Amino acid sequence: MTENPLQVIVDQDPELFNLLENTRELAFVEGGIPIKYKFLLAMALDAAGGSAGGVKSLAIQAMQAGATKEEIMQAVRITQYICGAGAVYTASEALKDIL
């Protein structure tokens, strides 16, 4: 994976970065919703928000957690239904090199 997109925060404000990491750990804790679905949900939210880098990173993590390409594309379909075509363009840019 590429350099941490939050590297400047790590370097300049480690306390803030630790807060972000603790929040991430809380969101992705084992239990309840299976982890691959948590990653797919986060991926869909990043697609809706226009973050291609986030979509790519989360799709990779989802696949590492057992998600299939079909499940990733189903998440994109649902995101398009709720959030519109812009999310599909973001997802397409993010997923072109990994699917």
Secondary structure, DSSP 8 states (H G I E B T S, - for coil): ----TTHHHHHH-HHHHHHHHHHHHHHT-SSSS-HHHHHHHHHHHHHHHT-HHHHHHHHHHHHHTT--HHHHHHHHHHHHHHH-HHHHHHHHHHHTTT-
